[in-house]
Structure formats: structure tokens, C-alpha cells
Amino acid sequence: MADKFTEFAGRMGKAPKGVGTGLKFLVAAAAAAYGIKESVYTVEGGHRAIIFSRIGGIQNNVYTEGLHFRIPWFQYPIIYDIRSKPRKIISPTGSKDLQMVNIGLRVLARPQATMLPDMYRKLGLDFDERVLPSIMNEVLKSVVAQFNASQLITMRQEVSLLIRRQLTDRAKDFFIILDDVSITDLSFGREYTAAIEAKQVAQQEAQRAHYQVEKAIQERQQKIVQAEGEAKAATLISFDVDSTCSQNTSRSSGPIS
């Protein structure tokens, strides 16, 4: 192998002087192009970058969109997507009156851009996978346990606001910003659902019976009013007939000239 390399070097030495110079230029140009390529990186819109250094570890600077420089081999960019992303979970939990509740929650979450170095040290890039499911379940169970099953239905807006407030405060501990928190699903166990349906049916039956009673009362009042009107009309007719008869009698019994 050494003999072949010596032979190749000897041939290159015997080559024309211009060929050797051109080859050196190409090698230098390729090395320069590679060095430039490895020395720059681009941060796309909606993203931020932090730098990991082989000497000092994670640096504290956060880089915005655009073209940036680094030292090849010594520094590596770590790119974060800071746009809001949806996350949804459905958590089975218990209410204050021990009813099983399946509640669905949807959040729009994004990392706090100014705290990306600390976030990477504690959580890495997959912060949403590591943190959001656990704190969402934690807050849901804590809030739902404060309300009865019926209150979760009638006070849904208040429950949603309380969940949002507590979850937003909890997410701040992990450098996560929540742009929106909303309840998407709310369902109960079979027994409670059947009880609610039976209660609704009973209420509908009671309303129907009340309506029928009110209708019967109105019909009765209408008949009474109609009967009173007919009686009054008959009295007036009778009075007119009597008056007419009296007038006729008076005329017939008058003096004859």
C-alpha cells in the first residue's frame, strides 16, 4: 500500500505544474465552501434557536429568525418551534358527590421564548410530551373534585375558567404559555346518565300534565264566560219582549174616539 502511494505521489510530482496548482485550488475552494456551510444556520419564521457549545454547554442567548453564524464542530444550534400547538386529553375523574366524569380538555400551548435555555436544560425539546399531559390531568382532577356532577353541567363556564386559571399558573412553572384552555367533552357514568334521562322524562311528563290542567281550566273558564254571555243575552231578549208586549197592551187599551 505504501509503495502504491509513493508511486502516485511520484506521478503527481511529474505532472505539469499548472495541474497541481489547479488541484490545490479546487481542494481549498471545497474546504472553504464546506467551512462556510457549516458556519451558518437559518432560523425559520415562528422558531427560535439556542446554541450548545462543546466547551460551555447550553448558552443563554436566544436567536430570532434569520441567518446566524456558529463555530463548526464546537457549536450546534437547537431549534425550537414557538408557535401555539393544540393538545387534547380526555381524563376520567371523580366529582365531589363521587360520580365518575369523563372530561375532555383542549389547550393551545407554546414555549416561553425568552426561557428556552432553561427549558432545554430541564425538559429538552419534547416539553409538551413530558409536561402537558401530567399537569392537565392534575388540574382536571383537582378542579372537578370541587363540584357535584350537576354543578359541572349548570356551572360549566365557571368550571372552565377555574381550570384555565390553575392550569395557566401551573404551566408557568415549566416555561409554557397557554393561549387557550377549553372544555370540549363532558360525560358521566351510565348510572348517572340514566338517572338524568329519567329525571328529564319525569320533568317533561310533569310539564305536559301541568299544560293539560291549564288547558282544561282555560276551556272551563271559556265555557263559563260563554254561558254567562248567553244568559245575559237571553235576559236582554226577554226584557225587550216584555217591553214590547207592555207597549202593545197600553195602545190597545186606550180610549176609542
C-alpha positions as a Markdown table, in Angstrom:
| # | Residue | x | y | z |
|---|---|---|---|---|
| 1 | Met | 0.0 | 0.0 | 0.0 |
| 2 | Ala | 2.8 | 2.3 | 0.9 |
| 3 | Asp | 4.5 | 1.5 | -2.4 |
| 4 | Lys | 1.4 | 2.5 | -4.4 |
| 5 | Phe | 1.1 | 5.8 | -2.5 |
| 6 | Thr | 4.7 | 6.6 | -3.2 |
| 7 | Glu | 4.2 | 5.8 | -6.9 |
| 8 | Phe | 1.1 | 8.0 | -7.0 |
| 9 | Ala | 2.9 | 10.9 | -5.4 |
| 10 | Gly | 5.8 | 10.5 | -7.8 |
| 11 | Arg | 3.4 | 10.7 | -10.7 |
| 12 | Met | 1.8 | 13.8 | -9.3 |
| 13 | Gly | 5.2 | 15.3 | -9.0 |
| 14 | Lys | 5.9 | 14.6 | -12.6 |
| 15 | Ala | 2.6 | 16.2 | -13.7 |
| 16 | Pro | 2.6 | 19.6 | -15.2 |
| 17 | Lys | 2.9 | 22.4 | -12.7 |
| 18 | Gly | -0.5 | 24.0 | -13.6 |
| 19 | Val | -2.4 | 20.8 | -12.9 |
| 20 | Gly | -1.0 | 20.6 | -9.3 |
| 21 | Thr | -1.9 | 24.2 | -8.7 |
| 22 | Gly | -5.4 | 23.8 | -10.0 |
| 23 | Leu | -6.0 | 20.7 | -7.9 |
| 24 | Lys | -4.8 | 22.6 | -4.8 |
| 25 | Phe | -7.2 | 25.5 | -5.7 |
| 26 | Leu | -10.1 | 23.1 | -6.0 |
| 27 | Val | -9.3 | 21.4 | -2.7 |
| 28 | Ala | -9.0 | 24.8 | -1.0 |
| 29 | Ala | -12.3 | 26.1 | -2.5 |
| 30 | Ala | -14.1 | 22.9 | -1.5 |
| 31 | Ala | -12.8 | 23.2 | 2.1 |
| 32 | Ala | -13.8 | 26.9 | 2.2 |
| 33 | Ala | -17.3 | 26.1 | 0.9 |
| 34 | Tyr | -17.7 | 23.4 | 3.5 |
| 35 | Gly | -16.5 | 25.7 | 6.2 |
| 36 | Ile | -18.9 | 28.4 | 5.2 |
| 37 | Lys | -21.8 | 26.0 | 5.0 |
| 38 | Glu | -21.0 | 24.6 | 8.5 |
| 39 | Ser | -20.5 | 28.1 | 9.9 |
| 40 | Val | -24.0 | 29.4 | 9.2 |
| 41 | Tyr | -27.5 | 28.3 | 10.0 |
| 42 | Thr | -31.0 | 29.7 | 9.4 |
| 43 | Val | -33.9 | 30.2 | 11.9 |
| 44 | Glu | -37.2 | 30.0 | 10.1 |
| 45 | Gly | -40.2 | 32.2 | 10.9 |
| 46 | Gly | -42.1 | 31.1 | 14.1 |
| 47 | His | -38.9 | 29.5 | 15.5 |
| 48 | Arg | -36.1 | 30.4 | 17.9 |
| 49 | Ala | -32.6 | 28.9 | 18.3 |
| 50 | Ile | -30.2 | 28.3 | 21.2 |
| 51 | Ile | -26.6 | 27.2 | 21.0 |
| 52 | Phe | -25.0 | 24.2 | 22.6 |
| 53 | Ser | -21.2 | 24.6 | 22.9 |
| 54 | Arg | -18.8 | 21.7 | 23.5 |
| 55 | Ile | -16.9 | 24.0 | 25.9 |
| 56 | Gly | -19.6 | 25.8 | 27.9 |
| 57 | Gly | -22.7 | 23.7 | 27.3 |
| 58 | Ile | -26.1 | 25.5 | 26.6 |
| 59 | Gln | -25.6 | 29.2 | 26.0 |
| 60 | Asn | -28.0 | 31.8 | 27.4 |
| 61 | Asn | -28.6 | 33.7 | 24.2 |
| 62 | Val | -31.8 | 33.1 | 22.2 |
| 63 | Tyr | -31.6 | 33.8 | 18.4 |
| 64 | Thr | -34.5 | 35.0 | 16.4 |
| 65 | Glu | -35.4 | 34.4 | 12.7 |
| 66 | Gly | -32.7 | 34.9 | 10.1 |
| 67 | Leu | -29.2 | 33.8 | 9.3 |
| 68 | His | -26.7 | 33.3 | 12.1 |
| 69 | Phe | -23.1 | 32.1 | 12.5 |
| 70 | Arg | -21.5 | 29.4 | 14.6 |
| 71 | Ile | -18.1 | 27.8 | 15.1 |
| 72 | Pro | -18.2 | 24.5 | 13.3 |
| 73 | Trp | -17.7 | 21.4 | 15.4 |
| 74 | Phe | -17.7 | 23.5 | 18.6 |
| 75 | Gln | -21.2 | 24.9 | 18.4 |
| 76 | Tyr | -24.5 | 23.3 | 17.4 |
| 77 | Pro | -27.9 | 25.1 | 17.0 |
| 78 | Ile | -31.0 | 23.8 | 18.7 |
| 79 | Ile | -34.2 | 25.0 | 17.0 |
| 80 | Tyr | -37.5 | 25.5 | 18.9 |
| 81 | Asp | -40.9 | 25.9 | 17.3 |
| 82 | Ile | -42.5 | 28.7 | 19.4 |
| 83 | Arg | -45.9 | 28.7 | 17.6 |
| 84 | Ser | -49.0 | 27.6 | 19.5 |
| 85 | Lys | -49.9 | 23.9 | 19.1 |
| 86 | Pro | -53.1 | 22.2 | 20.1 |
| 87 | Arg | -53.1 | 19.4 | 22.7 |
| 88 | Lys | -56.2 | 17.5 | 23.8 |
| 89 | Ile | -56.7 | 14.9 | 26.5 |
| 90 | Ile | -59.7 | 13.1 | 28.0 |
| 91 | Ser | -59.4 | 12.3 | 31.7 |
| 92 | Pro | -61.7 | 10.1 | 33.8 |
| 93 | Thr | -62.0 | 11.6 | 37.2 |
| 94 | Gly | -64.5 | 11.8 | 40.2 |
| 95 | Ser | -66.8 | 14.6 | 41.2 |
| 96 | Lys | -67.5 | 15.8 | 44.7 |
| 97 | Asp | -70.5 | 13.5 | 45.0 |
| 98 | Leu | -68.4 | 10.5 | 43.8 |
| 99 | Gln | -69.8 | 10.4 | 40.3 |
| 100 | Met | -67.4 | 9.3 | 37.5 |
| 101 | Val | -66.9 | 12.0 | 35.0 |
| 102 | Asn | -65.1 | 11.9 | 31.6 |
| 103 | Ile | -63.9 | 15.4 | 30.8 |
| 104 | Gly | -62.1 | 16.4 | 27.7 |
| 105 | Leu | -59.7 | 19.4 | 27.7 |
| 106 | Arg | -58.0 | 21.2 | 24.8 |
| 107 | Val | -55.2 | 23.7 | 25.2 |
| 108 | Leu | -53.1 | 25.8 | 22.8 |
| 109 | Ala | -49.6 | 25.8 | 24.2 |
| 110 | Arg | -46.2 | 27.3 | 23.2 |
| 111 | Pro | -42.8 | 27.7 | 24.9 |
| 112 | Gln | -41.8 | 30.9 | 26.5 |
| 113 | Ala | -39.2 | 32.2 | 24.0 |
| 114 | Thr | -37.0 | 34.1 | 26.5 |
| 115 | Met | -36.7 | 31.0 | 28.7 |
| 116 | Leu | -35.7 | 28.4 | 26.1 |
| 117 | Pro | -32.2 | 27.7 | 27.5 |
| 118 | Asp | -33.7 | 26.9 | 30.9 |
| 119 | Met | -36.4 | 24.8 | 29.3 |
| 120 | Tyr | -33.9 | 22.8 | 27.3 |
| 121 | Arg | -31.8 | 22.1 | 30.4 |
| 122 | Lys | -34.9 | 20.8 | 32.3 |
| 123 | Leu | -37.2 | 19.3 | 29.7 |
| 124 | Gly | -35.4 | 19.1 | 26.3 |
| 125 | Leu | -37.2 | 19.6 | 23.0 |
| 126 | Asp | -40.3 | 17.5 | 23.7 |
| 127 | Phe | -41.5 | 19.6 | 26.6 |
| 128 | Asp | -45.2 | 19.2 | 25.5 |
| 129 | Glu | -45.0 | 15.4 | 25.7 |
| 130 | Arg | -43.3 | 15.4 | 29.1 |
| 131 | Val | -45.3 | 18.1 | 30.9 |
| 132 | Leu | -48.7 | 18.9 | 29.4 |
| 133 | Pro | -50.4 | 15.5 | 29.9 |
| 134 | Ser | -49.4 | 15.3 | 33.5 |
| 135 | Ile | -50.3 | 18.8 | 34.6 |
| 136 | Met | -53.6 | 18.7 | 32.6 |
| 137 | Asn | -54.7 | 15.6 | 34.4 |
| 138 | Glu | -53.5 | 17.0 | 37.7 |
| 139 | Val | -55.5 | 20.2 | 37.4 |
| 140 | Leu | -58.6 | 18.5 | 36.0 |
| 141 | Lys | -58.8 | 16.1 | 38.9 |
| 142 | Ser | -58.3 | 18.9 | 41.4 |
| 143 | Val | -61.0 | 21.2 | 40.0 |
| 144 | Val | -63.6 | 18.5 | 39.2 |
| 145 | Ala | -63.4 | 17.2 | 42.8 |
| 146 | Gln | -64.7 | 20.6 | 44.0 |
| 147 | Phe | -68.1 | 20.3 | 42.2 |
| 148 | Asn | -71.0 | 17.9 | 42.2 |
| 149 | Ala | -71.9 | 16.3 | 38.9 |
| 150 | Ser | -75.0 | 18.5 | 38.5 |
| 151 | Gln | -72.8 | 21.6 | 39.1 |
| 152 | Leu | -70.4 | 20.6 | 36.4 |
| 153 | Ile | -73.4 | 20.9 | 33.9 |
| 154 | Thr | -75.0 | 24.1 | 35.3 |
| 155 | Met | -71.7 | 25.8 | 36.1 |
| 156 | Arg | -69.7 | 24.7 | 33.1 |
| 157 | Gln | -68.4 | 28.2 | 32.4 |
| 158 | Glu | -67.2 | 28.8 | 35.9 |
| 159 | Val | -65.5 | 25.3 | 35.9 |
| 160 | Ser | -63.8 | 26.1 | 32.7 |
| 161 | Leu | -62.5 | 29.5 | 34.0 |
| 162 | Leu | -61.1 | 27.8 | 37.2 |
| 163 | Ile | -59.4 | 25.1 | 35.1 |
| 164 | Arg | -57.8 | 27.7 | 32.9 |
| 165 | Arg | -56.6 | 29.8 | 35.8 |
| 166 | Gln | -55.0 | 26.9 | 37.6 |
| 167 | Leu | -53.5 | 25.3 | 34.5 |
| 168 | Thr | -52.0 | 28.6 | 33.3 |
| 169 | Asp | -50.3 | 29.1 | 36.6 |
| 170 | Arg | -49.1 | 25.5 | 36.7 |
| 171 | Ala | -47.7 | 25.7 | 33.2 |
| 172 | Lys | -45.6 | 28.8 | 34.1 |
| 173 | Asp | -43.5 | 26.6 | 36.3 |
| 174 | Phe | -42.3 | 24.8 | 33.2 |
| 175 | Phe | -41.9 | 28.0 | 31.0 |
| 176 | Ile | -45.0 | 27.1 | 29.0 |
| 177 | Ile | -47.6 | 29.7 | 27.8 |
| 178 | Leu | -51.2 | 28.7 | 27.3 |
| 179 | Asp | -53.1 | 30.8 | 24.8 |
| 180 | Asp | -56.4 | 29.0 | 25.2 |
| 181 | Val | -57.9 | 26.4 | 27.5 |
| 182 | Ser | -61.4 | 25.0 | 26.9 |
| 183 | Ile | -63.6 | 22.0 | 27.9 |
| 184 | Thr | -64.5 | 20.0 | 24.8 |
| 185 | Asp | -66.3 | 17.0 | 26.3 |
| 186 | Leu | -68.2 | 16.3 | 29.4 |
| 187 | Ser | -69.9 | 12.9 | 30.1 |
| 188 | Phe | -70.9 | 10.8 | 33.1 |
| 189 | Gly | -71.2 | 7.1 | 34.0 |
| 190 | Arg | -74.1 | 5.0 | 32.8 |
| 191 | Glu | -76.0 | 5.1 | 36.1 |
| 192 | Tyr | -75.8 | 8.8 | 36.4 |
| 193 | Thr | -76.7 | 9.3 | 32.8 |
| 194 | Ala | -79.7 | 7.0 | 33.1 |
| 195 | Ala | -80.8 | 8.9 | 36.2 |
| 196 | Ile | -80.5 | 12.3 | 34.4 |
| 197 | Glu | -82.6 | 10.9 | 31.5 |
| 198 | Ala | -85.2 | 9.6 | 33.9 |
| 199 | Lys | -85.4 | 12.9 | 35.6 |
| 200 | Gln | -85.8 | 14.7 | 32.3 |
| 201 | Val | -88.6 | 12.4 | 31.3 |
| 202 | Ala | -90.3 | 13.0 | 34.6 |
| 203 | Gln | -90.0 | 16.7 | 34.2 |
| 204 | Gln | -91.4 | 16.6 | 30.7 |
| 205 | Glu | -94.3 | 14.5 | 31.9 |
| 206 | Ala | -95.0 | 16.9 | 34.7 |
| 207 | Gln | -94.9 | 19.8 | 32.3 |
| 208 | Arg | -97.2 | 18.0 | 30.0 |
| 209 | Ala | -99.7 | 17.3 | 32.9 |
| 210 | His | -99.5 | 20.9 | 34.0 |
| 211 | Tyr | -100.2 | 22.1 | 30.5 |
| 212 | Gln | -103.2 | 19.8 | 30.3 |
| 213 | Val | -104.5 | 21.1 | 33.6 |
| 214 | Glu | -104.0 | 24.7 | 32.5 |
| 215 | Lys | -105.8 | 23.9 | 29.2 |
| 216 | Ala | -108.7 | 22.3 | 31.0 |
| 217 | Ile | -109.0 | 25.3 | 33.3 |
| 218 | Gln | -109.0 | 27.7 | 30.4 |
| 219 | Glu | -111.6 | 25.7 | 28.5 |
| 220 | Arg | -113.8 | 25.7 | 31.6 |
| 221 | Gln | -113.4 | 29.4 | 32.0 |
| 222 | Gln | -114.3 | 29.9 | 28.3 |
| 223 | Lys | -117.4 | 27.8 | 28.8 |
| 224 | Ile | -118.4 | 29.8 | 31.9 |
| 225 | Val | -117.9 | 33.1 | 30.1 |
| 226 | Gln | -119.8 | 31.8 | 27.1 |
| 227 | Ala | -122.7 | 30.6 | 29.3 |
| 228 | Glu | -122.8 | 33.9 | 31.2 |
| 229 | Gly | -122.9 | 35.7 | 27.9 |
| 230 | Glu | -125.7 | 33.5 | 26.6 |
| 231 | Ala | -127.7 | 34.0 | 29.8 |
| 232 | Lys | -127.2 | 37.7 | 29.6 |
| 233 | Ala | -128.3 | 37.8 | 26.0 |
| 234 | Ala | -131.4 | 35.7 | 26.9 |
| 235 | Thr | -132.2 | 38.2 | 29.7 |
| 236 | Leu | -131.9 | 41.1 | 27.4 |
| 237 | Ile | -134.1 | 39.4 | 24.8 |
| 238 | Ser | -136.7 | 38.6 | 27.4 |
| 239 | Phe | -136.6 | 42.2 | 28.6 |
| 240 | Asp | -137.1 | 43.5 | 25.1 |
| 241 | Val | -140.0 | 41.1 | 24.5 |
| 242 | Asp | -141.7 | 42.2 | 27.8 |
| 243 | Ser | -141.3 | 45.8 | 27.0 |
| 244 | Thr | -142.8 | 45.3 | 23.5 |
| 245 | Cys | -145.8 | 43.5 | 24.9 |
| 246 | Ser | -146.4 | 46.2 | 27.5 |
| 247 | Gln | -146.4 | 48.9 | 24.9 |
| 248 | Asn | -148.8 | 46.9 | 22.7 |
| 249 | Thr | -151.2 | 46.4 | 25.6 |
| 250 | Ser | -151.1 | 50.0 | 26.5 |
| 251 | Arg | -152.0 | 51.0 | 23.0 |
| 252 | Ser | -154.9 | 48.5 | 22.7 |
| 253 | Ser | -156.5 | 49.6 | 26.0 |
| 254 | Gly | -156.5 | 53.4 | 25.1 |
| 255 | Pro | -159.8 | 55.5 | 24.6 |
| 256 | Ile | -161.7 | 54.9 | 21.4 |
| 257 | Ser | -163.0 | 58.1 | 19.7 |
